């Protein structure tokens, strides 16, 4: 009976939900590590905007992960569903990268 109620996530939707946070995390990783590499006038300009950009990107990523978790919940997915695991991991990575941005600025 429970299997009839499950509406599996289509492979295309699952691919889209898994691909987007990977791309966002890669770009955010480059931005956060950039603060370690640059110096001089470029570092001063990076410091001026880094905290605000870092918080904005973190909130965007956590919001997207929340939407993904909501979709999995609607489709009756479990905690071990790949989209759930991906959302949790990318949310943790976003928080860690934001801490790195704050440590560098």
Secondary structure, 3 states (H helix, E strand, C coil): CHHHHCCCCCHHHHHHHHHHHHHHHHHHHHHHHHHHHCCCHHHHHHHHHHHHHHHHHHHHHHHHHHHHHHHHHHCCCCCCCHHHHHHHHHHHHHHHHHHHHHHHC
